[in-house]
């Protein structure tokens, strides 16, 4: 059996292995899976920050942080912010807020956040 796992590990793409580890990380912390989010419901989700960008909204800056849990992703929008210390790509974070839909994207506007280790 260990030989089979070794062969599987050597032949599986790195992205897929990373995705599985991230999914296990989120499941161990009882975070809601992002692929099953329903609009207008409060949730606690988390994962790894994939991107951080500043987008102007109604003339004011807004920080958009894309977070993925290995299954899907969510965009946390922090209105009136240009940056948040600690939120950078590769960092693991938990978000809590109400889910909204913008086309195919799931949004959390001004969510509470917790930096994870």
C-alpha positions as CSV (number, residue, x, y, z in Angstrom):
1,X,0.0,0.0,0.0
2,X,2.8,2.6,0.8
3,X,4.2,2.0,-2.7
4,X,0.9,2.8,-4.3
5,X,0.7,6.1,-2.4
6,X,4.3,6.9,-3.4
7,X,3.6,6.3,-7.1
8,X,0.4,8.4,-6.8
9,X,2.2,11.2,-5.1
10,X,5.0,11.2,-7.8
11,X,2.6,11.2,-10.7
12,X,-0.1,13.7,-9.4
13,X,0.3,17.3,-10.4
14,X,1.6,19.7,-7.7
15,X,-1.4,22.0,-8.0
16,X,-3.8,19.1,-7.3
17,X,-1.7,18.1,-4.2
18,X,-1.8,21.7,-2.9
19,X,-5.5,21.9,-3.5
20,X,-6.1,18.7,-1.5
21,X,-3.9,20.0,1.4
22,X,-5.8,23.3,1.4
23,X,-9.2,21.5,1.4
24,X,-8.0,19.4,4.4
25,X,-6.8,22.5,6.2
26,X,-10.2,24.2,5.8
27,X,-12.2,21.1,6.8
28,X,-10.0,20.6,10.0
29,X,-11.1,24.1,11.1
30,X,-14.8,23.5,10.3
31,X,-14.9,26.3,7.7
32,X,-17.9,26.2,5.3
33,X,-17.0,24.8,1.8
34,X,-17.0,27.7,-0.7
35,X,-18.6,25.6,-3.5
36,X,-21.9,25.3,-1.5
37,X,-22.4,28.9,-0.4
38,X,-26.0,30.4,-0.6
39,X,-26.5,34.1,-1.2
40,X,-27.8,36.2,1.7
41,X,-26.7,33.7,4.4
42,X,-24.1,34.4,7.1
43,X,-21.1,32.1,6.7
44,X,-17.6,31.5,8.1
45,X,-15.2,30.5,5.3
46,X,-11.5,30.4,4.9
47,X,-8.6,29.4,2.8
48,X,-5.5,30.9,1.1
49,X,-5.3,34.4,-0.3
50,X,-4.8,34.1,-4.0
51,X,-4.8,37.8,-5.0
52,X,-5.1,41.3,-3.5
53,X,-6.1,44.3,-5.7
54,X,-7.4,47.8,-5.3
55,X,-10.5,48.6,-7.3
56,X,-12.2,52.0,-7.3
57,X,-15.9,51.7,-6.3
58,X,-18.1,54.8,-6.5
59,X,-15.0,57.1,-6.4
60,X,-13.5,55.5,-3.3
61,X,-10.9,52.7,-3.1
62,X,-11.9,49.2,-2.3
63,X,-9.6,46.3,-1.5
64,X,-10.6,43.1,-3.2
65,X,-9.1,39.9,-1.7
66,X,-9.7,36.6,-3.5
67,X,-9.6,33.6,-1.1
68,X,-9.7,30.0,-2.2
69,X,-10.4,26.9,-0.2
70,X,-9.3,24.4,-2.9
71,X,-12.9,23.9,-4.1
72,X,-14.0,27.4,-5.1
73,X,-13.2,31.0,-4.3
74,X,-14.8,34.0,-2.6
75,X,-13.9,37.7,-3.0
76,X,-13.8,39.8,0.2
77,X,-14.4,43.5,-0.5
78,X,-13.1,45.9,2.1
79,X,-14.6,49.3,1.2
80,X,-12.5,52.4,1.7
81,X,-9.3,50.5,2.3
82,X,-6.1,50.4,0.3
83,X,-4.4,47.7,2.2
84,X,-4.7,45.5,5.3
85,X,-1.6,44.4,7.2
86,X,-1.1,40.7,7.0
87,X,-3.5,40.1,4.0
88,X,-1.1,39.1,1.2
89,X,-1.0,36.3,-1.3
90,X,-0.2,32.9,0.2
91,X,-1.6,33.8,3.7
92,X,-4.3,31.7,5.2
93,X,-7.3,33.6,6.5
94,X,-10.8,33.0,7.9
95,X,-13.7,35.3,6.8
96,X,-17.1,35.8,8.4
97,X,-19.9,37.7,6.8
98,X,-23.0,37.5,4.6
99,X,-22.6,36.1,1.1
100,X,-23.7,38.1,-2.0
101,X,-23.6,37.2,-5.7
102,X,-22.1,39.4,-8.4
103,X,-22.6,37.4,-11.6
104,X,-20.7,34.2,-10.9
105,X,-18.6,35.6,-8.1
106,X,-19.4,35.2,-4.4
107,X,-18.7,38.4,-2.4
108,X,-18.3,39.1,1.3
109,X,-18.5,42.9,1.9
110,X,-16.5,44.2,4.8
111,X,-16.2,40.7,6.5
112,X,-14.6,40.1,9.8
113,X,-11.3,38.4,9.2
114,X,-8.9,36.2,11.2
115,X,-5.3,35.5,10.1
116,X,-4.6,31.8,10.4
117,X,-1.3,29.9,10.8
